[in-house]
Amino acid sequence: MAKPYWLINLNSSEVKRFIKNDKSIDGVFEYMFIDTGKIVGVLGKEKPIMTNTVSVEIDLAREIYERLLSQGWRKIDEVWI
């Protein structure tokens, strides 16, 4: 399974997970899933409730990731395993 990359918004109420679609064909059709979730309870104690998933081309996923970082989202590790 591909390594996920997580972002969290400024008020720690929402997360986004970026993960490569394992069924992508390298160099031909590369897609990323972008999952959106809401933080419930205390961060790190409970898993976020995932509310939405989209599949986008890998270049667009990179643009979205960079745009979110520029808007104040922060990189985090998955802390609710």
C-alpha distances in whole Angstrom, upper triangle without the diagonal:
4,7,9,13,15,19,22,25,28,30,26,26,23,20,18,14,13,9,9,9,7,10,12,14,14,18,19,17,15,14,13,13,15,16,19,20,23,24,26,28,27,24,22,24,22,19,20,21,19,21,20,17,18,16,18,18,16,20,21,18,19,22,22,20,23,25,24,24,28,29,28,25,23,20,19,16,15,18,18,15
4,6,10,13,16,20,23,26,28,25,25,22,18,15,12,10,6,6,8,7,11,11,13,13,16,17,16,12,12,10,11,13,14,17,19,22,23,25,28,27,24,22,24,22,19,20,21,18,21,19,16,16,15,16,15,13,16,18,15,15,19,19,17,19,22,21,21,24,26,25,22,20,17,16,14,14,17,18,16
4,7,10,13,17,20,23,25,22,23,20,16,14,10,9,6,8,10,10,14,14,17,15,18,20,18,15,14,11,12,13,14,16,18,21,21,23,25,24,21,19,21,20,17,18,20,18,20,19,17,17,16,17,17,14,17,18,14,15,18,17,15,17,20,19,19,22,23,22,19,17,14,13,11,11,14,15,14
4,6,10,13,17,20,21,18,19,16,12,10,6,6,5,8,10,12,15,15,18,17,19,21,19,15,13,10,10,10,10,13,14,17,17,20,22,21,18,16,19,18,15,15,16,14,17,16,14,14,14,15,16,13,16,16,12,13,16,15,12,15,18,16,16,20,20,19,16,14,11,10,9,9,12,13,13
4,7,10,14,17,19,16,17,14,10,8,6,5,6,9,13,14,18,17,20,19,20,22,20,16,14,11,11,10,10,12,13,16,16,20,22,20,17,16,19,18,15,15,17,15,17,16,14,15,15,15,16,13,15,15,11,11,14,12,9,12,14,13,12,16,17,16,12,11,8,8,8,8,12,14,14
4,7,10,13,15,12,13,11,7,6,5,6,9,12,15,17,20,20,23,22,24,25,23,19,17,13,12,10,9,10,11,13,13,16,18,17,13,13,16,15,13,12,14,13,15,15,14,15,16,16,18,15,17,16,12,13,15,12,9,12,14,11,11,15,15,13,10,8,6,6,6,7,10,12,13
4,7,10,12,10,11,8,6,5,7,8,12,15,18,20,23,23,25,24,26,27,24,21,18,15,14,11,10,10,10,12,12,16,18,16,13,14,17,16,14,12,15,13,15,15,15,16,17,17,18,17,17,16,13,13,14,11,8,10,11,8,8,12,11,10,6,5,5,6,8,10,12,14,16
4,7,8,6,8,6,4,6,9,12,15,18,21,24,26,26,29,28,29,30,28,24,21,18,16,13,12,10,10,10,9,13,15,14,10,12,15,15,13,11,13,13,14,15,16,17,19,20,21,20,21,19,16,16,16,13,11,13,13,9,9,12,11,9,5,5,7,7,10,11,12,13,16
4,6,5,7,6,6,9,12,14,18,21,23,26,29,28,31,30,31,32,29,26,23,20,18,15,14,11,11,10,10,14,16,15,12,15,17,17,16,13,15,15,15,16,17,18,20,21,23,21,22,19,17,17,17,13,12,13,12,8,9,11,9,7,4,7,9,10,13,14,15,16,19
4,6,8,9,10,12,15,18,21,25,27,30,32,32,35,34,34,35,33,30,27,23,22,18,17,15,14,13,12,15,16,15,13,16,18,19,18,16,18,18,18,19,21,22,24,24,26,25,24,22,20,20,19,16,15,15,14,10,10,12,9,6,6,7,11,12,15,17,17,18,22
4,6,8,10,13,17,20,23,26,29,31,34,34,37,36,37,38,35,32,29,25,23,20,18,15,14,11,10,12,13,12,11,14,17,17,17,14,16,17,18,19,21,23,26,26,28,27,27,25,22,23,22,19,18,18,17,14,14,15,12,10,9,10,13,13,16,17,17,18,21
4,6,8,11,14,17,20,24,26,29,31,31,34,34,35,36,33,30,27,23,21,18,16,13,11,9,7,10,11,10,8,11,13,13,13,11,13,14,16,17,19,21,24,24,27,26,26,24,21,22,22,18,17,18,17,14,14,16,14,11,9,9,12,11,13,13,13,14,17
4,7,11,14,17,20,24,25,28,31,31,34,34,35,36,33,29,26,23,20,17,14,11,9,6,5,8,10,10,9,12,14,13,12,9,11,12,13,15,17,19,22,23,26,25,26,24,21,22,22,18,17,19,18,14,16,18,15,13,11,12,14,13,15,15,14,14,18
4,7,10,14,17,20,22,25,27,27,30,30,32,32,29,26,22,19,16,13,11,7,6,5,6,9,12,12,10,13,15,13,11,8,9,9,10,11,14,16,19,20,22,22,23,20,17,19,19,15,14,17,16,12,14,16,14,12,10,11,12,12,14,13,14,14,17
4,7,10,13,17,19,21,24,24,27,27,28,29,26,23,19,16,13,10,8,6,5,6,7,11,14,13,11,12,14,13,10,8,9,9,10,11,12,14,16,17,20,19,20,18,15,16,17,13,12,15,14,11,12,15,14,12,9,9,10,9,11,10,12,12,15
4,7,10,13,15,18,20,20,24,23,25,25,22,19,16,12,10,7,5,5,6,9,11,14,17,17,14,15,17,15,12,10,11,9,10,10,9,11,13,14,16,15,17,15,11,13,14,11,9,12,13,10,11,15,14,13,9,10,10,10,11,11,13,14,16
4,6,10,12,15,17,17,21,20,22,23,20,17,14,10,8,6,5,7,8,11,13,16,19,18,15,15,17,16,12,11,12,10,12,10,9,11,12,13,15,13,16,14,11,12,14,12,10,13,14,12,13,17,16,16,12,12,10,10,10,9,13,13,14
4,7,10,12,15,14,17,17,18,19,16,13,10,6,6,5,7,9,12,15,16,20,22,22,19,18,21,19,16,14,15,13,14,12,10,10,10,10,12,10,12,11,8,9,12,10,8,12,13,12,13,16,17,17,13,13,11,12,12,12,15,16,16
4,6,9,12,11,14,14,16,17,15,11,9,5,5,7,8,12,14,17,19,22,24,24,21,20,22,20,17,16,17,14,16,14,11,11,10,11,12,10,13,13,9,11,14,13,11,15,17,16,16,20,20,20,17,16,14,14,13,12,16,17,16
4,6,9,8,11,11,13,14,11,8,6,4,6,9,11,15,17,21,22,25,28,28,24,23,26,24,20,20,20,17,18,16,12,12,9,10,10,8,11,12,10,11,14,14,13,16,18,18,19,22,23,23,20,19,17,17,16,16,20,20,19
4,5,5,9,10,13,13,10,7,6,5,6,10,12,16,18,22,24,26,29,29,26,25,27,25,21,21,20,17,18,16,12,11,8,10,10,9,13,14,12,14,17,16,16,19,21,20,22,25,25,26,23,23,20,20,19,18,22,22,21
4,5,8,10,13,13,11,9,9,9,10,13,15,19,21,24,26,28,31,31,28,26,28,26,23,22,23,19,21,19,15,15,12,13,13,12,16,17,15,17,20,20,19,22,24,24,25,28,29,29,26,25,22,22,20,19,23,23,21
4,6,9,12,11,9,8,9,10,11,15,17,20,23,27,28,31,34,34,31,30,31,29,25,25,25,21,22,20,16,15,12,13,13,13,17,18,16,18,21,21,21,24,26,26,27,30,31,31,28,28,25,25,24,23,26,26,24
4,6,9,8,6,5,6,9,11,14,17,21,23,27,29,32,35,35,32,31,33,30,27,26,26,22,23,20,16,15,11,11,10,10,13,15,14,16,19,19,19,22,24,24,25,28,29,30,27,27,24,25,24,23,27,27,26
4,6,5,5,6,9,12,14,18,21,24,27,31,33,36,38,38,35,34,36,34,30,30,30,26,27,24,20,18,14,14,12,12,14,17,16,18,20,21,21,24,26,26,27,30,31,32,30,29,27,28,27,26,30,30,29
4,6,7,6,9,12,15,18,21,25,28,31,33,36,39,38,35,33,36,34,31,30,30,27,28,25,21,19,16,15,12,11,13,16,15,16,19,20,20,22,24,25,26,28,30,31,28,28,25,26,26,26,29,30,29
4,6,7,10,13,17,20,23,26,29,33,35,38,41,40,37,36,38,37,33,32,33,29,30,27,23,20,17,15,11,10,12,15,15,15,18,20,20,21,24,25,26,28,30,31,29,29,26,28,28,28,32,33,31
4,6,10,13,16,19,23,26,29,33,35,38,41,41,38,37,39,37,34,32,32,29,29,26,22,19,15,14,11,11,12,15,16,17,19,20,21,23,25,26,27,29,31,32,30,30,28,30,29,29,33,34,33
4,6,10,13,16,19,23,26,30,32,35,38,38,35,34,36,34,31,29,29,25,25,22,18,15,12,10,8,9,11,13,13,15,17,18,19,21,23,24,25,27,29,30,28,28,26,28,27,27,31,31,30
4,7,10,13,17,20,23,27,29,32,35,35,32,31,33,31,28,26,26,23,23,20,16,14,10,9,6,6,9,11,10,12,14,15,16,18,20,21,22,24,26,27,24,25,23,24,24,23,27,28,27
4,7,10,13,16,20,23,25,29,32,32,29,28,30,28,25,23,23,19,19,16,12,10,6,5,4,5,8,9,8,11,13,13,14,16,18,18,20,22,23,25,22,22,21,22,22,21,25,25,25
4,6,10,13,16,20,22,25,28,28,25,24,27,25,21,19,20,16,17,14,10,8,6,6,6,5,9,9,6,9,12,11,11,14,16,16,17,20,21,22,19,19,17,18,18,18,21,22,21
4,6,10,13,17,19,22,25,25,22,22,24,22,18,16,16,12,13,10,7,6,4,7,9,9,12,11,8,11,13,12,12,15,16,15,17,20,20,21,18,18,17,17,17,16,20,19,19
4,7,10,14,16,19,22,23,20,20,22,20,16,14,14,11,11,8,6,5,6,8,10,10,13,11,8,11,12,9,9,13,14,12,15,17,17,18,15,16,14,15,16,15,18,18,19
4,7,10,13,16,19,20,17,17,19,17,13,11,10,7,8,6,4,7,9,11,14,14,16,14,11,14,15,12,12,16,16,14,16,19,18,18,15,16,15,14,15,13,16,15,16
4,7,10,13,17,17,15,16,18,15,12,9,8,6,6,5,6,9,12,14,17,17,18,16,13,15,16,13,12,16,15,13,15,18,16,16,13,14,14,14,15,14,16,15,17
4,7,9,13,14,12,13,15,12,9,5,5,4,5,7,9,12,15,17,20,20,22,20,17,19,19,16,15,18,18,15,17,20,18,17,14,15,15,14,15,13,14,13,15
4,6,10,11,10,12,13,11,9,5,5,6,7,10,13,16,19,21,24,24,25,23,20,22,22,18,17,20,19,16,18,20,18,17,14,15,16,15,16,14,14,13,16
4,7,8,7,9,10,8,7,5,7,9,11,13,16,19,22,23,26,26,27,25,22,23,24,20,19,21,21,17,18,21,19,17,14,14,15,13,14,12,12,11,14
4,6,7,10,9,7,8,6,7,11,12,15,18,21,24,27,30,29,31,28,25,27,28,24,23,25,25,21,22,25,22,20,18,18,18,16,17,15,13,11,15
4,7,9,7,7,9,9,11,14,16,19,22,25,28,30,33,32,34,32,28,29,30,27,25,28,27,23,24,27,24,22,19,19,20,17,18,16,13,12,15
4,6,6,7,9,10,13,16,18,21,23,26,29,30,33,32,33,31,28,29,30,27,24,27,26,23,23,25,23,21,18,17,18,15,15,14,11,10,14
4,6,7,8,8,12,14,17,19,21,24,26,27,30,28,30,28,25,25,26,23,21,23,23,20,19,22,21,18,15,14,14,11,12,10,8,8,12
4,6,7,9,13,15,18,20,21,24,26,28,30,28,30,29,25,26,27,24,22,24,25,21,21,24,23,20,17,15,14,11,10,8,5,5,8
4,7,9,12,15,18,21,22,26,28,30,32,31,33,32,28,29,30,27,25,27,28,24,24,27,26,23,20,19,18,14,13,11,8,6,9
4,6,9,12,15,18,19,23,25,27,30,29,31,30,26,27,29,26,24,27,27,23,24,27,25,23,20,19,18,15,14,11,9,6,9
4,6,9,12,15,16,19,21,24,27,26,28,26,23,24,26,23,21,24,25,21,22,25,24,22,19,18,17,14,13,9,8,5,8
4,6,9,12,13,17,19,22,25,24,26,24,21,22,24,20,19,22,22,18,20,23,21,20,16,16,15,13,13,10,10,8,11
4,6,9,12,15,18,21,24,24,26,24,21,23,24,21,20,23,23,20,22,24,22,21,18,19,18,16,16,14,14,12,13
4,6,8,12,15,17,21,21,23,21,18,20,22,18,18,21,21,18,20,23,21,21,17,18,18,16,16,14,15,13,14
4,7,11,14,17,20,21,23,20,18,21,21,18,18,21,21,18,21,23,21,21,18,19,19,19,19,17,18,17,18
4,7,10,13,17,18,20,17,15,18,19,15,16,19,19,16,19,22,20,21,18,19,19,19,20,18,20,19,20
4,7,10,13,15,17,15,12,16,17,14,15,18,18,16,19,22,21,21,18,20,19,19,19,17,20,19,19
4,6,10,12,14,12,10,14,14,12,13,17,17,16,19,21,20,21,19,20,19,20,21,19,23,22,22
4,7,9,12,10,9,12,14,12,14,17,17,17,19,22,22,23,20,21,20,21,21,20,24,23,23
4,6,8,6,6,10,11,10,12,15,15,15,18,20,20,22,20,21,20,21,22,22,25,25,26
4,6,5,6,9,10,11,12,15,16,17,19,20,21,23,21,22,21,23,23,23,27,28,27
4,5,5,6,9,10,10,12,14,15,17,19,20,22,19,20,18,20,21,21,25,26,26
4,5,5,6,9,10,11,12,14,16,17,19,21,19,20,19,21,22,23,27,28,28
4,5,5,6,9,10,10,12,14,15,17,19,17,19,18,21,22,23,26,27,28
4,5,5,6,9,10,11,12,14,15,17,15,16,15,17,18,19,22,24,24
4,5,5,6,9,10,11,12,14,16,14,15,14,16,18,19,23,24,25
4,5,5,6,9,10,11,12,15,14,15,15,18,20,22,25,26,27
4,6,5,6,9,10,11,13,11,13,13,16,18,19,22,24,25
4,5,5,6,9,10,11,9,10,10,13,15,16,19,21,22
4,5,5,6,9,10,9,11,11,14,17,19,22,24,25
4,5,5,6,9,9,11,13,16,19,21,23,25,27
4,5,5,7,5,8,10,13,16,18,20,22,24
4,5,5,5,6,8,12,15,17,19,22,24
4,5,7,9,12,15,18,21,23,25,27
4,6,9,12,15,19,21,22,24,27
4,6,10,13,16,18,20,22,25
4,7,10,13,15,16,18,21
4,6,10,12,14,16,19
4,7,10,12,15,17
4,7,8,11,13
4,6,9,10
4,6,7
4,6
4
